[in-house]
Amino acid sequence: SSYWAAEGLLAGEYPGSWDARDAARRLRAFANQDVTLFVDLTHPADGLEPGSLRLVPESLLGLRLLGRGFLAQYAVGRAFVAPLATAEAAAATLAKLRERFANGRETPGLGDEAWSAGDPYLGRLVFFRKGARLAGVANVPEGQDALPLAKALAARLP
């Protein structure tokens, strides 16, 4: 079961199935709707809190410039994915985030480009861009490492 969360943004349960025929049927149904990208934020080994994955219709993380996106609560913080219209729009938004969180630093080896920072309200943060998507981790408590969850998320994004 899935639903159109916003124009061009479909949300729902895992699209596959343990049964190969059922999986093929489900994937054909998505292909018939021109769905070409699946993002899985639900890997249990990462400490996902059950039922926490949700669509935030605007101001993801309380930041207007992120717009709408998906948010999931994990044991070490919150993971987010914000799909933007183009890679250029995502790069421009990340540049604005760098200005907003000027106390941060470049974080190499994560997506096309990445930035890590700290914030009194959002805790330790990692933002990264991969194509037209901005994603990352927020609300990581002091003394915990945000990079493992950010790297796991980046590995799941095309």
C-alpha positions in Angstrom: 0.0 0.0 0.0 1.3 3.4 -1.0 0.0 7.0 -1.5 1.0 10.1 -3.2 2.4 12.3 -0.4 3.0 15.2 -2.7 3.3 15.8 -6.5 6.0 13.4 -7.7 6.6 11.9 -4.2 5.1 8.5 -3.4 5.3 7.1 0.1 4.5 3.6 1.4 5.6 0.3 2.7 8.6 -1.7 1.4 7.9 -2.3 -2.4 9.3 -5.9 -2.5 8.1 -9.2 -1.1 9.5 -12.5 0.0 7.4 -14.1 -2.8 9.1 -13.4 -6.2 5.8 -13.3 -8.1 4.3 -10.8 -5.7 7.5 -8.7 -5.8 7.4 -8.6 -9.6 3.7 -7.6 -9.5 4.4 -4.8 -7.0 7.4 -3.5 -9.0 5.4 -3.6 -12.3 2.7 -1.5 -10.6 5.3 1.1 -9.6 6.9 1.1 -13.0 3.4 1.7 -14.6 3.3 4.9 -12.5 6.8 5.9 -13.6 8.3 5.4 -10.2 12.1 5.1 -10.7 13.6 5.5 -7.3 13.1 3.7 -4.0 14.7 5.0 -0.7 14.7 2.6 2.2 15.1 4.4 5.6 14.0 1.4 7.6 17.0 -0.9 8.1 16.5 -2.5 11.6 20.3 -2.9 12.1 20.6 0.9 12.2 18.3 1.2 15.2 15.2 2.5 13.6 12.4 3.1 16.1 9.3 1.3 14.7 6.6 3.6 13.3 8.8 6.7 13.3 9.2 7.1 9.5 7.0 10.0 8.4 6.6 12.6 5.7 7.1 16.2 6.9 5.2 18.4 4.5 7.3 21.6 5.1 10.2 22.9 7.2 11.9 19.5 7.6 13.9 19.7 10.9 12.2 23.1 11.5 14.3 24.5 8.6 12.2 26.2 6.0 15.0 25.9 3.4 14.8 22.1 3.5 11.1 22.1 2.5 9.3 18.8 2.6 10.9 15.4 3.1 11.1 12.2 5.1 12.2 11.9 8.7 12.9 8.8 10.8 13.9 8.4 14.4 16.9 6.1 15.2 18.5 5.2 18.5 21.3 7.8 17.8 19.4 10.6 16.2 17.0 11.4 13.3 17.7 10.7 9.7 16.1 12.8 6.9 15.9 12.9 3.1 14.7 16.0 1.3 14.1 15.5 -2.5 14.7 18.7 -4.5 13.9 19.4 -8.1 17.5 19.3 -9.4 21.0 18.7 -8.3 21.7 22.4 -8.7 18.8 23.2 -6.3 20.2 20.8 -3.8 23.7 22.3 -4.1 22.3 25.8 -3.6 20.3 24.7 -0.5 23.4 23.0 1.0 25.3 26.2 0.4 22.6 28.1 2.4 22.9 25.4 5.2 26.6 26.0 5.3 25.9 29.7 5.9 23.3 28.9 8.6 25.6 26.5 10.4 28.9 28.3 9.9 30.5 26.6 12.8 30.8 23.4 10.8 33.3 21.8 8.5 33.5 19.8 5.3 32.9 16.1 5.7 34.7 14.2 2.8 33.6 10.8 1.5 29.9 11.3 2.0 27.7 11.8 -1.1 28.6 14.5 -3.6 29.4 17.0 -0.8 28.8 17.1 2.9 28.9 19.4 5.9 29.0 18.6 9.6 28.0 21.1 12.4 26.6 21.5 15.8 23.5 23.4 16.9 21.9 24.1 20.3 18.5 22.8 19.1 19.4 20.2 16.5 22.5 18.7 18.2 25.2 17.2 16.1 24.3 17.4 12.4 25.5 15.9 9.2 24.1 17.2 5.9 25.0 15.7 2.5 24.0 16.0 -1.1 23.6 13.1 -3.4 22.3 14.3 -6.8 19.0 16.2 -6.3 18.6 14.9 -2.7 19.7 16.5 0.6 19.9 14.0 3.4 21.6 13.5 6.7 21.4 13.0 10.4 20.3 15.4 13.2 19.8 15.4 17.0 22.8 13.2 17.6 23.7 13.6 21.3 27.1 15.0 22.3 29.7 12.2 22.5 27.9 10.1 19.9 29.2 9.8 16.3 26.7 10.9 13.6 28.8 9.5 10.7 27.9 5.8 10.8 24.2 6.5 10.4 24.8 9.2 7.8 27.0 6.7 5.8 24.4 4.0 6.0 21.8 6.4 4.7 24.1 7.6 1.9 24.7 4.0 0.8 21.0 3.5 0.3 20.5 6.6 -1.9 21.3 6.3 -5.6 
